[in-house]
Amino acid sequence: MTARFDVSANLVNTSCGDLSCARAIQPGDLALCRKENGVPWTHWECIPEVMRATIKSRGGLRHLVGWAHLTDDQQARVEALLADVDLVKFKRQGPVPVRKPLAPAPLAAKTPSNIPEVSKYAKDLLLASHRREVRAKQRAKDKENRVPAPAPVEPRKRKERPVIVRPTLATKGRKRPSTSSTA
């Protein structure tokens, strides 16, 4: 992976007063351009010597981002900075591994007094756990005081009605035998 460096940043100041550049770029940060790193290099002089050696060993100044936009004076100054780098010293050490960006500190490590959101979050957690305890106690109390349910009542049986024989077509029109006896 080829390292890409943005040199179109401010090259006029030779000494930078703040440490933002030095903090953003440290030895071991290879293949990070300003877009990937998130923090721009405000001055070329702030790039550590290890990074300059990497640039020199990986094809020099051709692959630098924004190199064509620099003035002749700025290009000469960058070339002079690279000429001072002793590559033999860095070749003995071998390739420098790409350093992963540091993960942000966990919320627990920060003091809640400094961060109101954390204390509010902790307060919400305490309230939620308290509510859970209250609900559990109430459920246990309800279980103890529960009235036993009454025994199930059997449904009433319906009265059986006598079956009524209705006349069919076969018996229709016939005279029924009289039940009264004639003497």
N, CA and C of each residue as an Amber inpcrd file, in Angstrom:
protein
   549
   0.8480000  -1.1830000   0.0000000   0.0000000   0.0000000   0.0000000
   0.8870000   1.2380000   0.0000000   0.6770000   2.1280000  -0.9510000
   1.5170000   3.3040000  -1.0740000   1.0480000   4.3760000  -0.1100000
   2.0040000   4.9710000   0.5790000   1.6590000   6.0530000   1.5030000
   1.3600000   7.3130000   0.7060000   0.3410000   8.0500000   1.1250000
  -0.0060000   9.3000000   0.4550000   0.0020000  10.4010000   1.5000000
   0.6390000  11.5070000   1.1730000   0.7740000  12.5900000   2.1360000
   0.3530000  13.8970000   1.4780000  -0.3710000  14.7030000   2.1880000
  -0.8330000  15.9780000   1.6730000   0.1800000  17.0480000   2.0530000
   0.8730000  17.5800000   1.0590000   1.8640000  18.6210000   1.3500000
   1.3730000  19.9840000   0.9020000   0.1090000  20.0770000   0.5140000
  -0.4160000  21.3660000   0.0750000  -0.8290000  22.2180000   1.2650000
  -0.5440000  21.7470000   2.4860000  -0.8700000  22.5220000   3.6900000
   0.1380000  23.6720000   3.8390000   0.0150000  24.4310000   4.8920000
   0.8330000  25.6140000   5.0990000   2.3040000  25.2330000   5.3000000
   3.1640000  25.7130000   4.4200000   4.5930000  25.4170000   4.5180000
   5.4130000  26.6760000   4.8110000   4.7500000  27.7720000   5.0850000
   5.4720000  29.0310000   5.2790000   6.1270000  29.0610000   6.6530000
   5.3740000  28.6630000   7.6980000   5.9270000  28.7110000   9.0540000
   6.9200000  27.5710000   9.2510000   8.0870000  27.9010000   9.7740000
   9.0900000  26.8470000   9.9890000   8.8930000  26.1810000  11.3430000
   8.3510000  26.9010000  12.3170000   8.1120000  26.2980000  13.6350000
   6.6320000  26.4630000  13.9650000   6.0210000  25.3680000  14.3180000
   4.5870000  25.4640000  14.6130000   4.4130000  25.5580000  16.1210000
   3.6060000  26.4930000  16.5490000   3.4470000  26.7300000  17.9820000
   2.6410000  25.6580000  18.6820000   1.6000000  25.1490000  18.0090000
   0.7570000  24.1530000  18.6790000   1.2590000  22.7560000  18.3350000
   0.7840000  21.7620000  19.1150000   1.2490000  20.3910000  18.9470000
   0.2370000  19.5250000  18.2090000  -0.7030000  20.1560000  17.5180000
  -1.7460000  19.3540000  16.8620000  -1.1580000  18.4690000  15.7750000
  -0.1540000  18.9680000  15.0470000   0.4540000  18.1580000  13.9820000
   1.2140000  16.9880000  14.5820000   2.0210000  17.2730000  15.5870000
   2.8440000  16.2190000  16.1850000   1.9710000  15.1550000  16.8360000
   0.8270000  15.5690000  17.4070000  -0.0680000  14.5940000  18.0400000
  -0.7630000  13.7390000  16.9830000  -1.1190000  14.3550000  15.8620000
  -1.8700000  13.6240000  14.8410000  -0.9910000  12.6040000  14.1280000
   0.2530000  12.9530000  13.8350000   1.1360000  12.0670000  13.0860000
   2.2650000  11.6320000  13.9970000   2.3580000  10.3500000  14.2200000
   3.4110000   9.8050000  15.0790000   4.1470000   8.7200000  14.3160000
   5.3700000   8.3660000  14.7460000   6.0830000   7.2760000  14.0720000
   5.2430000   5.9990000  14.0800000   5.1240000   5.3890000  12.9140000
   4.2820000   4.2010000  12.7760000   3.0200000   4.4780000  11.9970000
   2.6780000   5.7490000  11.8030000   1.4930000   6.0910000  11.0080000
   1.8780000   6.0790000   9.5360000   1.7700000   4.9390000   8.8910000
   2.0510000   4.8390000   7.4600000   0.7340000   4.7930000   6.7050000
   0.8140000   5.1190000   5.4420000  -0.3340000   5.0040000   4.5310000
  -1.5570000   5.7370000   5.0560000  -1.3560000   6.8610000   5.6580000
  -2.4830000   7.6690000   6.1200000  -2.3840000   9.0530000   5.4810000
  -3.3590000   9.3980000   4.6500000  -3.3860000  10.7590000   4.1420000
  -4.2520000  11.5890000   5.0820000  -4.3750000  12.8520000   4.8480000
  -5.1170000  13.7120000   5.7780000  -6.6030000  13.3710000   5.7860000
  -7.1210000  12.8310000   4.6910000  -8.5410000  12.4780000   4.6650000
  -8.8010000  11.2630000   5.5480000  -7.9120000  10.2650000   5.4860000
  -8.1190000   9.0570000   6.2760000  -7.8560000   9.3080000   7.7500000
  -6.8740000  10.1580000   8.0390000  -6.5030000  10.3820000   9.4270000
  -7.4880000  11.3070000  10.1340000  -8.0970000  12.2030000   9.3860000
  -9.0700000  13.1070000   9.9950000  -8.4630000  14.3840000  10.5290000
  -7.1400000  14.4090000  10.7920000  -6.4860000  15.6160000  11.3150000
  -5.4480000  16.0520000  10.2960000  -5.5740000  17.2550000   9.7160000
  -4.6020000  17.6740000   8.7040000  -3.2540000  18.0230000   9.3220000
  -2.2030000  17.8760000   8.5340000  -0.8680000  18.3180000   8.9680000
  -0.7560000  19.7780000   8.6030000  -0.6390000  20.6390000   9.5800000
  -0.6050000  22.0680000   9.2790000   0.7710000  22.5070000   8.8060000
   1.8090000  21.8000000   9.1630000   3.1520000  22.1730000   8.7200000
   3.9450000  20.9370000   8.3360000   4.6400000  21.0120000   7.2280000
   5.4380000  19.8940000   6.7440000   6.5600000  19.5610000   7.7180000
   7.0990000  20.5620000   8.4050000   8.2170000  20.3380000   9.3120000
   7.8210000  19.4980000  10.5270000   6.5250000  19.4160000  10.8150000
   6.0750000  18.6750000  11.9880000   6.0350000  17.1720000  11.7500000
   6.1420000  16.7400000  10.4870000   6.1020000  15.3010000  10.2030000
   7.3810000  14.6800000  10.7300000   7.2980000  13.6200000  11.5290000
   8.5070000  13.0380000  12.1180000   9.4620000  12.4960000  11.0630000
  10.6900000  12.2690000  11.4740000  11.7360000  11.8350000  10.5590000
  11.4270000  10.4480000   9.9800000  10.7670000   9.6000000  10.7760000
  10.4000000   8.2660000  10.2930000   9.4630000   8.3760000   9.0940000
   8.5370000   9.3270000   9.1630000   7.6030000   9.5010000   8.0590000
   8.3280000  10.0080000   6.8240000   9.2730000  10.9060000   7.0040000
  10.0370000  11.4160000   5.8590000  10.8360000  10.2930000   5.2190000
  11.3980000   9.3940000   6.0470000  12.1460000   8.2590000   5.5060000
  11.2240000   7.3540000   4.6950000   9.9870000   7.1830000   5.1860000
   9.0160000   6.3580000   4.4570000   8.7050000   6.9640000   3.0970000
   8.5110000   8.2660000   3.0720000   8.2120000   8.9530000   1.8060000
   9.3830000   8.7670000   0.8360000  10.5900000   8.9260000   1.3510000
  11.7760000   8.8390000   0.4990000  11.9740000   7.4260000  -0.0420000
  11.7080000   6.4180000   0.7890000  11.9320000   5.0380000   0.3670000
  10.8230000   4.5080000  -0.5350000   9.6740000   5.1580000  -0.5570000
   8.5440000   4.6740000  -1.3620000   8.3240000   5.5030000  -2.6220000
   9.3730000   5.8920000  -3.2680000   9.2140000   6.5810000  -4.5550000
   9.3990000   8.0680000  -4.4760000   9.8790000   8.5640000  -3.3650000
  10.1810000   9.9880000  -3.2780000   8.9570000  10.8730000  -3.2790000
   9.0430000  11.9510000  -4.0820000   8.0320000  13.0070000  -3.9970000
   6.9500000  12.8990000  -5.0700000   7.0250000  11.8820000  -5.9300000
   6.0770000  11.8210000  -7.0520000   4.6510000  11.5620000  -6.5900000
   4.4930000  10.7050000  -5.5610000   3.1410000  10.2930000  -5.1620000
   2.5340000  11.1920000  -4.0940000   3.1980000  12.2740000  -3.7360000
   2.6610000  13.1560000  -2.6970000   1.4250000  13.8910000  -3.2060000
   0.3850000  13.9140000  -2.3840000  -0.8450000  14.6090000  -2.7640000
  -0.5810000  16.1130000  -2.7790000  -0.9700000  16.7830000  -3.8600000
  -0.8290000  18.2280000  -3.9320000   0.5710000  18.7180000  -4.2590000
   1.4520000  17.8100000  -4.6750000   2.8410000  18.2330000  -4.9540000
   2.8890000  19.2180000  -6.1080000   2.0580000  19.0160000  -7.1220000
   2.0900000  19.8800000  -8.3060000   1.5980000  21.2920000  -7.9820000
   0.8280000  21.4330000  -6.9140000   0.2680000  22.7550000  -6.5790000
   1.2250000  23.5930000  -5.7490000   2.3300000  23.0300000  -5.3060000
   3.2760000  23.7890000  -4.4860000   4.1080000  24.7150000  -5.3660000
   4.5450000  25.8100000  -4.7590000   5.4460000  26.7190000  -5.4830000
   6.8390000  26.1050000  -5.5370000   7.6970000  26.6880000  -6.3820000
   9.0680000  26.1700000  -6.5180000   9.8240000  26.2660000  -5.2030000
   9.5890000  27.3570000  -4.4780000  10.2800000  27.5610000  -3.1910000
   9.8620000  26.4850000  -2.1850000   8.5350000  26.1810000  -2.1420000
   8.0380000  25.1700000  -1.2080000   8.5570000  23.7830000  -1.5860000
   8.6010000  23.4740000  -2.8940000   9.1250000  22.1800000  -3.3240000
  10.5930000  22.0280000  -2.9460000  11.3460000  23.1120000  -3.0840000
  12.7740000  23.0710000  -2.7390000  12.9510000  22.8170000  -1.2480000
  12.0920000  23.4400000  -0.4250000  12.2050000  23.2430000   1.0290000
  11.8820000  21.8000000   1.4190000  10.8520000  21.1950000   0.7720000
  10.4930000  19.8130000   1.0660000  11.6080000  18.8680000   0.6300000
  12.1860000  19.1310000  -0.5460000  13.2940000  18.3100000  -1.0250000
  14.4850000  18.3850000  -0.0790000  14.7240000  19.5850000   0.4600000
  15.8310000  19.7330000   1.4110000  15.5610000  18.9360000   2.6840000
  14.3110000  18.9170000   3.1320000  13.9560000  18.1340000   4.3260000
  14.1710000  16.6460000   4.0910000  13.8110000  16.1800000   2.8900000
  13.9800000  14.7570000   2.5740000  15.4460000  14.3890000   2.3880000
  16.2540000  15.3460000   1.9270000  17.6690000  15.0500000   1.6950000
  18.4000000  14.7910000   3.0060000  17.8990000  15.3780000   4.1030000
  18.5570000  15.2060000   5.4090000  18.3030000  13.8280000   6.0160000
  17.3260000  13.0890000   5.4930000  16.9420000  11.8060000   6.0990000
  17.9710000  10.7420000   5.7310000  18.4370000  10.0230000   6.7290000
  19.3790000   8.9280000   6.5270000  18.5900000   7.6190000   6.4330000
  18.4820000   7.0710000   5.2250000  17.6680000   5.8690000   5.0320000
  18.3170000   4.6330000   5.6410000  19.6460000   4.6200000   5.7480000
  20.3360000   3.4430000   6.2870000  19.9080000   3.1910000   7.7280000
  19.7440000   4.2660000   8.4780000  19.3440000   4.1540000   9.8840000
  17.9730000   3.4790000  10.0080000  17.0690000   3.7950000   9.0980000
  15.7150000   3.2530000   9.1930000  15.6130000   1.8700000   8.5700000
  16.4680000   1.5360000   7.6140000  16.4290000   0.2080000   7.0040000
  16.8230000  -0.8650000   8.0080000  17.6700000  -0.5290000   8.9500000
  18.0770000  -1.4970000   9.9710000  16.8870000  -1.8910000  10.8400000
  15.9980000  -0.9550000  11.0890000  14.8590000  -1.2170000  11.9700000
  13.7810000  -2.0460000  11.2820000  13.7780000  -2.0800000   9.9600000
  12.7350000  -2.8030000   9.2470000  11.5010000  -1.9290000   9.0420000
  10.4970000  -2.4720000   8.3770000   9.2940000  -1.6610000   8.1160000
   8.5550000  -1.3340000   9.4040000   8.0510000  -0.1330000   9.4530000
   7.2900000   0.3040000  10.6270000   5.8500000  -0.1320000  10.4390000
   5.2480000  -0.8660000  11.4050000   3.8570000  -1.3220000  11.2300000
   2.8810000  -0.1580000  11.2860000   1.7950000  -0.3190000  10.5880000
   0.7570000   0.7080000  10.5930000   0.0670000   0.6830000  11.9500000
   0.0480000   1.8360000  12.5980000  -0.5370000   1.9240000  13.9370000
  -2.0120000   2.2500000  13.8100000  -2.8390000   1.4710000  14.4780000
  -4.2780000   1.7170000  14.4520000  -4.5960000   2.9410000  15.3100000
  -5.6170000   3.7200000  14.9410000  -5.9840000   4.8580000  15.7840000
  -6.4930000   4.3840000  17.1380000  -6.1870000   5.1720000  18.1610000
  -6.5900000   4.8100000  19.5180000  -8.0950000   4.8880000  19.6550000
  -8.6570000   3.9150000  20.3420000 -10.1040000   3.9080000  20.5910000
 -10.4310000   4.9480000  21.6610000 -11.6010000   5.5730000  21.5860000
 -11.9580000   6.5370000  22.6250000 -12.0830000   5.8650000  23.9870000
 -11.8030000   6.6290000  25.0280000 -11.8600000   6.0830000  26.3930000
 -13.2950000   5.6720000  26.7160000 -13.4820000   4.5390000  27.4050000
 -14.8460000   4.1320000  27.7520000 -15.4960000   5.1220000  28.7120000
 -16.8230000   5.1430000  28.6970000 -17.5460000   6.1100000  29.5280000
 -17.2950000   5.8810000  31.0140000 -17.0660000   4.6260000  31.4080000
 -16.8690000   4.3300000  32.8240000 -15.5710000   4.9430000  33.3470000
 -14.5780000   5.1180000  32.4600000 -13.2980000   5.6580000  32.9020000
 -13.3970000   7.1530000  33.2150000 -14.3780000   7.8220000  32.6230000
 -14.5360000   9.2530000  32.8550000 -15.3630000   9.4760000  34.1200000
 -15.0610000  10.5520000  34.8120000 -15.7820000  10.8130000  36.0540000
 -17.1680000  11.3620000  35.7310000 -18.2070000  10.8740000  36.3900000
 -19.5580000  11.3630000  36.0880000 -19.7490000  12.8380000  36.4090000
 -18.9690000  13.3710000  37.3640000 -19.1510000  14.7710000  37.7280000
 -18.7650000  15.6980000  36.5800000 -17.7860000  15.2720000  35.7700000
 -17.3670000  16.1090000  34.6430000 -18.3470000  16.0340000  33.4890000
 -19.0310000  14.9010000  33.3390000 -19.9090000  14.7020000  32.2000000
 -21.3330000  14.5080000  32.7100000 -22.2030000  15.4950000  32.5250000
 -23.5710000  15.3760000  33.0520000 -24.3610000  14.2530000  32.4020000
 -24.0750000  13.9140000  31.0960000 -24.8330000  12.8600000  30.4300000
 -24.6170000  11.5130000  31.1090000 -23.3760000  11.2780000  31.5620000
 -23.0690000   9.9970000  32.1950000 -23.8200000   9.8800000  33.5190000
 -23.8250000  10.9720000  34.3150000 -24.5160000  10.9110000  35.6010000
 -26.0170000  10.7280000  35.3980000 -26.5630000  11.3540000  34.3690000
 -27.9960000  11.1860000  34.0790000 -28.2620000   9.7450000  33.6750000
 -27.3670000   9.1790000  32.8820000 -27.5140000   7.7850000  32.4570000
 -27.4650000   6.8460000  33.6620000 -26.5130000   7.1010000  34.5830000
 -26.3920000   6.2680000  35.7790000 -27.6540000   6.3930000  36.6340000
 -28.1760000   7.6260000  36.7130000 -29.3970000   7.8610000  37.4850000
 -30.5700000   7.0810000  36.8920000 -30.6680000   7.0840000  35.5540000
 -31.7400000   6.3300000  34.8890000 -31.6050000   4.8330000  35.1520000
 -30.3580000   4.3470000  35.1400000 -30.1450000   2.9230000  35.4180000
 -30.5810000   2.5630000  36.8360000 -30.2290000   3.4350000  37.7980000
 -30.6220000   3.1810000  39.1860000 -32.1370000   3.1750000  39.3330000
 -32.7810000   4.1430000  38.6850000 -34.2460000   4.2110000  38.7630000
 -34.8840000   2.9670000  38.1550000 -34.3470000   2.5200000  37.0270000
 -34.9110000   1.3310000  36.3710000 -34.7460000   0.0960000  37.2450000
 -33.5690000  -0.0580000  37.8690000 -33.3660000  -1.2410000  38.7250000
 -34.2740000  -1.1740000  39.9540000 -34.4730000   0.0570000  40.5040000
 -35.3590000   0.2230000  41.6610000 -36.7910000  -0.1630000  41.2870000
 -37.2240000   0.2830000  40.1000000 -38.5820000  -0.0570000  39.6620000
 -38.7470000  -1.5610000  39.5030000 -37.7050000  -2.2140000  38.9650000
 -37.7660000  -3.6740000  38.7980000 -37.9150000  -4.3650000  40.1450000
 -37.1450000  -3.8950000  41.1520000 -37.2350000  -4.4960000  42.4950000
 -38.6270000  -4.3000000  43.0880000 -39.1780000  -3.0920000  42.9500000
 -40.5110000  -2.7990000  43.4900000 -41.5460000  -3.7090000  42.8330000
 -41.4580000  -3.8760000  41.5060000 -42.4180000  -4.7330000  40.8010000
 -42.3080000  -6.1880000  41.2480000 -41.0800000  -6.6590000  41.4680000
 -40.8810000  -8.0520000  41.9050000 -41.4820000  -8.2630000  43.2910000
 -41.2650000  -7.2920000  44.2050000 -41.8540000  -7.4010000  45.5450000
 -43.3770000  -7.4090000  45.4740000 -43.9360000  -6.5470000  44.6350000
 -45.3950000  -6.4590000  44.5050000 -45.9660000  -7.7690000  43.9620000
 -45.2640000  -8.3580000  42.9810000 -45.7250000  -9.6340000  42.4360000
 -45.7150000 -10.7280000  43.4960000 -44.6490000 -10.7700000  44.3320000
 -44.5640000 -11.7810000  45.3890000 -45.6890000 -11.5870000  46.3990000
 -45.9720000 -10.3070000  46.7370000 -47.0370000 -10.0160000  47.7020000
 -48.3940000 -10.4180000  47.1340000 -48.6360000 -10.1330000  45.8660000
 -49.8970000 -10.5010000  45.2360000 -50.0680000 -12.0130000  45.1870000
 -48.9680000 -12.7110000  44.9870000 -49.0360000 -14.1700000  44.9320000
 -49.4430000 -14.7540000  46.2760000 -48.9160000 -14.1530000  47.3800000
 -49.2560000 -14.6350000  48.7240000 -50.7150000 -14.3360000  49.0680000
 -51.1770000 -13.1430000  48.7420000 -52.5180000 -12.7000000  49.1350000
 -53.6030000 -13.0920000  48.1390000 -53.2480000 -13.8780000  47.1560000
 -54.2230000 -14.2160000  46.1320000 -55.3030000 -15.1330000  46.6950000
 -56.5810000 -14.7960000  46.4300000 -57.7320000 -15.6070000  46.8720000
 -57.8680000 -16.7800000  45.9130000 -58.0230000 -18.0000000  46.4520000
 -58.1540000 -19.1340000  45.5320000 -59.4140000 -19.0080000  44.6870000
 -59.3080000 -19.3760000  43.4800000 -60.4380000 -19.2550000  42.5490000
 -61.5140000 -20.2650000  42.9230000 -62.8110000 -19.9000000  42.8080000
 -63.8780000 -20.8530000  43.1370000 -63.8640000 -22.0530000  42.1830000
 -64.4230000 -23.1840000  42.6870000 -64.4680000 -24.4020000  41.8790000
 -65.3510000 -24.1640000  40.6670000 -65.0030000 -24.7330000  39.5670000
 -65.8180000 -24.4970000  38.3580000 -67.2090000 -25.1060000  38.5040000
 -68.2360000 -24.3630000  38.1270000 -69.6360000 -24.7920000  38.2260000
 -69.9790000 -25.5690000  36.9660000 -70.6090000 -26.7700000  37.1820000
 -71.0010000 -27.5700000  36.0310000 -72.2090000 -26.9240000  35.3510000
 -72.2280000 -26.9260000  34.0630000 -73.3840000 -26.3300000  33.3740000
 -74.6490000 -27.1900000  33.5960000 -75.7990000 -26.5190000  33.6740000
 -77.0630000 -27.2310000  33.9010000 -77.4190000 -28.0770000  32.6850000
 -77.9560000 -29.2610000  32.9990000 -78.3540000 -30.1440000  31.9130000
 -79.7100000 -29.7090000  31.3860000 -79.8690000 -29.8290000  30.0870000
 -81.1600000 -29.4760000  29.4870000 -82.1480000 -30.6400000  29.6720000
 -83.3860000 -30.2840000  29.8110000 -84.4220000 -31.3250000  29.9510000
 -84.5740000 -32.0730000  28.6420000 -84.7520000 -33.3790000  28.7840000
 -84.9620000 -34.1660000  27.5710000 -86.4260000 -34.0700000  27.1700000
 -86.6510000 -33.6820000  25.9650000 -88.0360000 -33.5720000  25.4770000
 -88.4630000 -34.9060000  24.8600000 -89.7620000 -35.2480000  25.0210000
 -90.2320000 -36.4930000  24.3860000 -90.2060000 -36.3510000  22.8700000
 -89.8500000 -37.4390000  22.1900000 -89.7800000 -37.4160000  20.7320000
 -91.2040000 -37.4650000  20.1870000 -91.5530000 -36.5500000  19.3630000
 -92.8920000 -36.4990000  18.7730000 -92.8130000 -37.1410000  17.3990000
 -93.6500000 -38.1830000  17.2120000 -93.6790000 -38.8520000  15.9140000
 -94.6610000 -38.1150000  15.0490000 -94.1850000 -37.6180000  13.9620000
 -95.0560000 -36.8840000  13.0490000 -95.4920000 -37.8360000  11.9220000
 -96.6610000 -37.6140000  11.3900000 -97.1310000 -38.4950000  10.2990000
 -96.2620000 -38.3290000   9.0640000 -95.9560000 -39.4430000   8.4500000
 -95.1690000 -39.4190000   7.2220000 -96.1050000 -39.5550000   6.0340000
 -95.5680000 -39.5830000   4.8410000 -96.4000000 -39.7090000   3.6430000
 -97.1040000 -41.0590000   3.6040000 -96.4380000 -42.0840000   4.1410000
 -97.0450000 -43.4250000   4.0950000 -98.2880000 -43.4990000   4.9710000
 -98.2910000 -42.8130000   6.0680000 -99.4310000 -42.8940000   6.9820000
-100.4310000 -41.7880000   6.7460000-100.0970000 -40.8530000   5.8450000
-100.9950000 -39.7160000   5.6210000-102.2620000 -40.2000000   4.8760000
-103.3900000 -39.7690000   5.2770000-104.6430000 -40.1150000   4.6030000
-105.2990000 -41.3940000   5.1190000-104.5940000 -42.1760000   5.8080000
-105.1850000 -43.4000000   6.3540000-105.9760000 -43.0580000   7.6150000
-106.9210000 -43.8310000   7.8300000-107.7000000 -43.6300000   9.0360000
-107.0030000 -44.3590000  10.1540000-106.9510000 -43.7180000  11.2590000
-106.3450000 -44.3610000  12.4070000-107.3780000 -45.2800000  13.0600000
-106.8890000 -46.3870000  13.5320000-107.8830000 -47.2580000  14.2160000
-108.3980000 -46.5930000  15.4790000-109.6680000 -46.6720000  15.6380000
-110.2620000 -45.9990000  16.8040000-109.9320000 -46.7740000  18.0650000
-109.7220000 -46.0860000  19.0310000-109.3770000 -46.7180000  20.3060000
-110.6340000 -47.0410000  21.1190000-111.7110000 -46.3490000  20.7610000
-112.9420000 -46.6120000  21.5470000-113.5800000 -47.9040000  21.0420000
-113.9710000 -48.7280000  21.9050000-114.5540000 -50.0280000  21.5220000
-116.0830000 -49.8660000  21.4260000-116.6310000 -50.3950000  20.3230000
-118.0780000 -50.3320000  20.1550000-118.6920000 -51.6810000  20.5670000
-119.7540000 -51.6490000  21.2450000-120.3630000 -52.9070000  21.7170000
-121.4750000 -53.2980000  20.7880000
